[in-house]
């Protein structure tokens, strides 16, 4: 009993020193023998860090590196109960304290989702061949893994919450409709979605706005799923999905009335950003509009590698499970979104204007993406048993950490997601209304189309 009391006093002293000056949400630390330490000492903790071994305690207090803490979470030496999002405030303090400066808290490893393996890069960065391989690496996964937590819409991008009562399905429908309203789609128009994912937006546009919708993707799995959904919806005459690089689209298609790109620009790269916008401009008829929806890093955030992660919260999982990589390369680049880059909003606007576009509107949906990710985390947790039949537990925990860390990044403002509405004026005429009122009008007309 005396020994235990002394040990607990030592633990309390260590933790008190480690979290001196902590100003985040209340939390607790519970040890493998049941002993509990809480900050503040009274009240209800939002989350509990469970330390399941003495090794994990040493890692937390003496060696809180991205490798040791990341591996500890994946192997359950350290676990989290309660509000997982709160743990990132705790982790941020630990790294700030340990290294004497503010650090990022989490870099997730979704690239390990269906069995880890070295990312074998080939070809020039952002060449067509290498981009095709990079997109395949992340997106060519069975749709059955995504369906339970993405929801019925199968949309893997920021939703749009018109009400706190909206669930993820409603919010994703809201987002698809918002894109269509901003583009002011009209029956009979030709519409292109660059990076169409599993086809949700082209299906929405064809079924509700009676346009001739085309989607292109580099993912064979997404193309197969999207085509099957088009057939099931009996929209094969007005909805089309092709496996095609955006750089080849000018040769493959005549010009379109309206174009969108949702969650695609993150894979383009800063060097190819001018080409990306020039290609969209060339694909668009004079008087047409292009909506570009993508994640951007805050100007003050260092580096440019992709992520909801890279600019979040500490690279927890770099070198996780001893996967070999060059010491200074990005874990995100190698194992999650190969060759992905986040640019700033100003860089994107500059490239768009240089390509000949006129910027008509820019909207920041940062808070919507945080809420979207929270819904996805909830879906991951609610469907854990089903998902664990498809993937190993470690894979599931990686996704959980990845999504929760992403939400933390958006909450802090290190990254944001912007919708840019760009026009290609026809001899100075944008063919657009003077106001945005029609974007937010009653949606009853649209809902009637869907019935």
C-alpha positions in Angstrom: 0.0 0.0 0.0 2.8 2.4 0.9 4.6 1.6 -2.3 1.5 2.2 -4.4 0.9 5.5 -2.6 4.5 6.6 -3.4 4.2 5.5 -7.0 0.9 7.4 -7.4 2.4 10.5 -5.9 5.3 10.3 -8.3 2.9 9.9 -11.2 0.9 12.9 -10.1 4.1 15.0 -9.8 5.2 14.0 -13.3 1.8 14.7 -14.8 1.5 17.9 -12.9 4.8 19.1 -14.3 4.0 18.0 -17.8 0.6 19.8 -17.9 1.6 22.9 -16.0 0.0 25.8 -17.8 -2.4 23.6 -19.7 -5.5 25.6 -20.8 -7.4 23.1 -22.9 -10.6 21.2 -22.0 -10.7 19.1 -18.8 -9.3 15.6 -19.2 -8.2 12.6 -17.2 -5.4 10.1 -17.3 -6.2 6.5 -16.1 -3.4 4.0 -15.6 -3.3 0.2 -16.1 -3.9 -0.3 -12.4 -7.0 1.9 -12.3 -5.3 5.0 -10.7 -6.9 8.2 -12.1 -5.4 11.7 -12.4 -7.6 14.5 -13.6 -7.1 18.1 -14.6 -8.8 20.1 -13.1 -9.1 17.8 -10.1 -12.9 18.3 -9.9 -15.6 18.3 -12.5 -16.2 16.1 -15.5 -13.4 15.2 -17.9 -14.3 15.5 -21.6 -11.9 12.7 -22.5 -9.7 10.2 -20.7 -6.3 9.1 -21.9 -5.8 5.4 -20.9 -2.2 4.5 -20.3 -2.0 0.7 -20.4 1.6 0.1 -19.7 4.7 1.5 -18.0 6.3 1.8 -21.4 3.5 4.0 -22.6 3.9 6.2 -19.5 7.6 6.7 -20.2 6.8 7.6 -23.8 4.2 10.1 -22.7 6.3 11.8 -20.1 9.9 11.3 -21.2 9.9 10.6 -24.9 6.7 12.1 -26.4 7.8 11.7 -30.0 5.5 11.3 -33.0 6.7 7.8 -33.4 6.3 6.5 -29.9 2.9 8.1 -29.2 1.6 7.1 -32.6 2.6 3.5 -32.2 1.3 3.5 -28.7 -2.2 4.4 -29.9 -2.2 1.9 -32.7 -1.2 -0.9 -30.4 -3.6 0.2 -27.6 -0.7 0.9 -25.2 -2.4 4.3 -25.1 -6.1 4.6 -25.8 -8.7 7.4 -25.7 -12.2 7.3 -24.1 -14.9 10.0 -24.4 -14.5 12.9 -26.7 -11.6 11.9 -29.0 -11.5 15.4 -30.5 -10.4 16.9 -27.1 -7.3 14.7 -27.0 -5.7 16.8 -29.6 -5.6 19.8 -27.3 -3.9 17.6 -24.7 -1.5 16.3 -27.3 -0.7 19.8 -28.6 0.3 20.8 -25.1 2.5 17.8 -24.6 4.5 18.5 -27.7 4.6 22.2 -27.0 5.9 21.5 -23.5 8.3 18.8 -24.7 10.0 20.7 -27.5 9.6 24.3 -26.2 7.5 25.5 -29.2 4.1 25.0 -30.7 4.0 21.8 -32.8 1.5 20.1 -35.0 -0.3 17.2 -33.2 -1.3 14.5 -35.7 -0.5 13.1 -39.0 -2.8 10.3 -39.9 -1.9 7.3 -41.9 -4.9 6.4 -44.0 -2.6 5.0 -46.6 -2.3 1.9 -44.3 -6.0 1.3 -44.6 -6.0 -1.9 -46.5 -2.6 -3.3 -45.6 0.5 -1.2 -45.4 3.1 -1.4 -48.1 5.9 0.9 -49.4 4.7 3.6 -51.7 6.8 3.0 -54.8 7.0 6.3 -56.7 7.8 6.3 -60.4 8.0 9.0 -63.0 8.1 12.8 -62.6 6.1 14.3 -59.8 2.6 15.2 -61.0 3.2 13.6 -64.4 0.1 11.9 -65.8 1.4 8.4 -65.0 2.4 9.3 -61.5 -0.8 11.1 -60.7 -2.8 8.1 -62.0 -0.9 5.8 -59.6 -1.2 8.3 -56.7 -5.0 8.6 -57.1 -5.3 4.8 -57.5 -3.3 4.3 -54.3 -5.7 6.3 -52.2 -9.1 5.9 -53.9 -9.1 2.4 -55.4 -10.5 0.8 -52.3 -13.7 -1.2 -51.9 -16.7 1.2 -51.6 -18.1 -1.1 -48.9 -15.6 0.3 -46.4 -16.7 3.9 -47.1 -20.5 3.4 -47.3 -21.3 2.9 -43.6 -19.7 6.3 -42.5 -20.0 8.4 -45.6 -23.7 7.8 -45.7 -26.1 7.3 -48.6 -24.7 10.0 -50.7 -21.2 8.4 -50.8 -19.6 11.9 -51.0 -16.1 12.1 -49.6 -15.9 15.9 -49.3 -17.2 18.7 -47.1 -20.9 18.7 -46.5 -23.1 21.8 -46.1 -25.2 22.1 -42.9 -28.1 24.5 -43.3 -29.4 23.5 -39.8 -27.9 21.9 -36.7 -30.6 19.3 -37.2 -29.1 18.1 -40.5 -27.6 14.7 -40.5 -24.7 13.8 -42.9 -27.1 12.5 -45.6 -29.1 15.7 -45.6 -26.0 17.9 -45.4 -24.3 16.2 -48.3 -27.5 16.6 -50.4 -27.4 20.3 -49.4 -23.8 20.6 -50.6 -24.5 18.9 -54.0 -27.5 21.2 -54.4 -25.5 24.3 -53.4 -22.9 23.5 -56.1 -25.6 23.2 -58.7 -27.3 26.4 -57.6 -24.0 28.4 -57.6 -23.4 27.1 -61.1 -27.0 27.9 -62.0 -27.5 24.7 -63.9 -30.2 24.8 -66.5 -32.0 21.9 -68.3 -30.1 20.8 -71.4 -26.8 22.3 -70.4 -23.6 20.3 -70.7 -21.9 19.9 -67.3 -18.5 18.5 -66.4 -17.3 17.3 -63.0 -13.5 17.0 -62.8 -12.6 14.4 -60.2 -16.2 13.0 -59.9 -15.5 10.5 -57.2 -18.3 7.9 -56.9 -20.5 10.0 -59.2 -22.7 11.7 -56.6 -22.6 15.2 -58.1 -23.2 14.1 -61.7 -26.1 12.0 -60.6 -27.6 14.8 -58.6 -27.1 17.3 -61.5 -28.6 15.0 -64.1 -31.6 13.8 -62.0 -32.5 17.2 -60.4 -31.4 19.7 -63.0 -31.9 17.8 -66.2 -28.4 18.5 -67.5 -26.2 16.3 -69.6 -23.6 15.5 -67.0 -20.1 14.1 -67.5 -17.7 13.0 -64.8 -14.1 12.1 -65.1 -11.8 10.3 -62.5 -8.5 8.5 -62.4 -9.8 5.9 -60.0 -10.9 2.6 -61.6 -12.8 1.6 -58.5 -14.7 4.9 -58.3 -15.4 4.8 -62.0 -16.9 1.3 -61.7 -19.1 2.3 -58.7 -20.2 5.5 -60.4 -21.1 3.7 -63.6 -23.1 1.1 -61.7 -25.0 3.9 -59.8 -25.8 5.6 -63.1 -27.2 2.4 -64.5 -29.2 1.7 -61.4 -30.7 5.2 -61.6 -31.6 4.7 -65.2 -29.7 7.8 -66.2 -27.4 6.4 -68.9 -28.7 8.8 -71.5 -27.9 11.9 -69.5 -25.1 10.9 -67.1 -21.7 9.6 -68.1 -18.5 8.7 -66.2 -15.1 8.2 -67.8 -11.7 7.2 -66.6 -9.7 10.2 -67.8 -6.9 12.6 -66.7 -8.1 16.2 -66.6 -5.2 17.1 -68.9 -6.6 15.0 -71.7 -10.2 16.3 -71.3 -9.7 19.2 -73.8 -9.0 16.6 -76.5 -11.8 14.3 -75.5 -14.7 16.7 -75.1 -16.3 19.8 -76.7 -16.6 22.8 -74.5 -19.0 22.7 -71.5 -21.6 25.2 -70.3 -20.7 24.6 -66.6 -17.8 22.9 -64.8 -17.1 21.8 -61.2 -14.2 20.3 -59.4 -14.8 19.2 -55.8 -11.9 17.9 -53.7 -9.6 17.4 -56.7 -7.3 20.5 -56.7 -5.5 19.1 -53.7 -3.9 16.5 -56.0 -2.9 18.9 -58.7 0.2 20.4 -57.1 1.4 23.9 -57.0 3.5 23.6 -60.1 0.6 22.3 -62.1 -1.9 24.8 -60.7 -1.7 27.1 -63.7 -2.2 24.2 -66.1 -5.2 23.0 -64.1 -7.0 26.4 -64.4 -5.9 26.9 -68.0 -7.4 23.4 -68.8 -10.7 24.3 -67.0 -10.8 27.6 -68.9 -10.2 25.9 -72.2 -13.0 23.4 -71.4 -15.5 26.1 -70.7 -17.6 28.0 -73.2 -17.4 31.8 -73.1 -20.1 32.9 -70.6 -19.7 29.7 -68.6 -18.8 29.3 -64.9 -16.4 27.0 -63.1 -16.8 26.1 -59.4 -13.6 24.9 -57.7 -14.0 23.4 -54.2 -10.8 22.5 -52.4 -8.8 22.6 -49.2 -6.2 25.3 -48.7 -3.7 25.8 -46.0 -3.6 29.0 -44.0 -0.9 31.4 -45.2 0.9 31.2 -41.9 1.0 27.3 -42.0 4.4 26.0 -43.0 5.0 23.6 -45.8 2.6 22.5 -48.6 2.1 18.8 -48.3 -1.4 17.7 -48.3 -3.5 17.2 -45.5 -6.2 17.5 -43.3 -3.4 16.2 -41.3 -0.1 17.7 -42.3 -1.3 21.1 -41.1 -3.2 19.8 -38.2 -1.9 18.4 -35.3 1.6 16.8 -34.9 2.9 14.1 -37.2 2.1 11.2 -34.8 2.5 8.4 -37.3 5.5 9.2 -39.3 7.6 6.0 -39.6 4.7 4.1 -37.9 5.2 0.4 -37.8 8.8 1.0 -38.9 7.9 1.5 -42.5 11.0 2.7 -44.3 11.1 6.2 -45.7 13.6 8.9 -46.2 14.0 10.8 -42.9 12.8 14.1 -44.2 10.0 13.1 -46.6 6.4 13.5 -45.6 4.5 10.6 -44.2 1.3 12.0 -45.8 3.0 12.2 -49.2 4.3 8.7 -48.9 1.4 6.7 -47.3 -1.8 8.7 -47.4 -2.2 11.1 -50.3 0.8 10.5 -52.5 2.1 13.8 -54.1 -0.8 15.8 -52.6 -0.2 19.4 -51.9 -2.2 22.2 -50.3 -1.8 25.7 -51.7 -3.0 28.9 -50.1 -6.2 30.6 -51.3 -4.1 33.5 -52.7 -2.1 31.1 -54.8 -5.2 29.5 -56.2 -6.8 32.9 -57.0 -3.6 34.1 -58.7 -3.5 31.0 -60.9 -7.2 31.2 -61.8 -6.9 34.8 -62.8 -3.8 34.2 -64.7 -5.7 31.5 -66.7 -8.3 34.1 -67.7 -11.0 33.6 -65.1 -12.8 36.3 -63.4 -13.4 35.6 -59.7 -17.1 36.0 -58.9 -17.4 34.6 -55.4 -15.3 32.9 -52.7 -16.9 31.1 -49.7 -15.1 29.5 -46.8 -16.8 26.4 -45.5 -14.2 25.6 -42.8 -16.7 25.0 -40.0 -18.8 22.8 -42.2 -15.8 20.5 -42.8 -15.2 20.2 -39.1 -18.8 19.2 -38.6 -18.6 16.8 -41.6 -15.6 15.1 -40.1 -17.2 14.8 -36.7 -20.1 13.0 -38.4 -17.7 10.7 -40.2 -16.0 9.9 -36.9 -19.4 9.1 -35.3 -20.1 6.9 -38.3 -16.8 5.1 -37.9 -17.6 4.4 -34.2 -21.2 3.4 -34.8 -20.2 0.9 -37.5 -17.1 -0.4 -35.9 -18.2 -4.0 -35.8 -19.1 -4.0 -39.5 -15.9 -2.2 -40.5 -13.7 -4.5 -38.5 -15.0 -7.4 -40.6 -13.5 -5.6 -43.6 -10.2 -4.2 -42.2 -7.9 -5.0 -39.3 -8.4 -3.2 -36.0 -5.2 -1.2 -36.5 -6.5 0.0 -39.8 -9.8 1.1 -38.2 -7.9 3.0 -35.5 -5.8 4.8 -38.1 -8.9 6.0 -39.8 -10.4 7.1 -36.5 -7.3 9.1 -35.6 -7.1 10.5 -39.2 -10.6 11.8 -39.2 -10.5 13.2 -35.6 -7.2 14.9 -36.3 -8.6 16.4 -39.5 -11.5 17.9 -37.5 -9.0 19.4 -35.1 -7.1 21.0 -38.0 -10.2 22.7 -39.4 -11.4 23.8 -36.0 -8.1 25.6 -35.3 -8.1 27.2 -38.8 -4.8 25.7 -39.9 -6.6 24.6 -43.0 -9.9 25.6 -44.6 -12.0 24.6 -47.6 -13.1 27.2 -50.2 -15.6 27.3 -53.0 -14.4 29.6 -55.7 -16.9 30.6 -58.4 -15.1 31.6 -61.6 -16.5 32.9 -64.8 -15.2 33.1 -68.4 -16.8 36.3 -69.5 -18.0 36.6 -73.1 -16.7 39.9 -74.4 -17.0 41.3 -70.8 -20.5 39.8 -70.2 -20.5 37.2 -67.4 -24.2 36.3 -68.0 -24.6 36.2 -64.2 -27.3 37.9 -62.1 -26.4 41.0 -60.1 -27.0 39.2 -56.7 -26.8 35.8 -55.2 -30.4 35.6 -54.0 -31.3 32.6 -56.2 -28.7 30.5 -54.4 -30.6 30.7 -51.2 -34.2 30.7 -52.4 -36.7 28.1 -51.2 -35.8 24.7 -52.6 -39.3 23.4 -53.1 -38.9 23.6 -56.9 -35.8 21.5 -56.7 -37.4 19.0 -54.3 -40.3 18.6 -56.7 -38.0 17.6 -59.5 -36.6 14.8 -57.4 -40.0 13.3 -56.6 
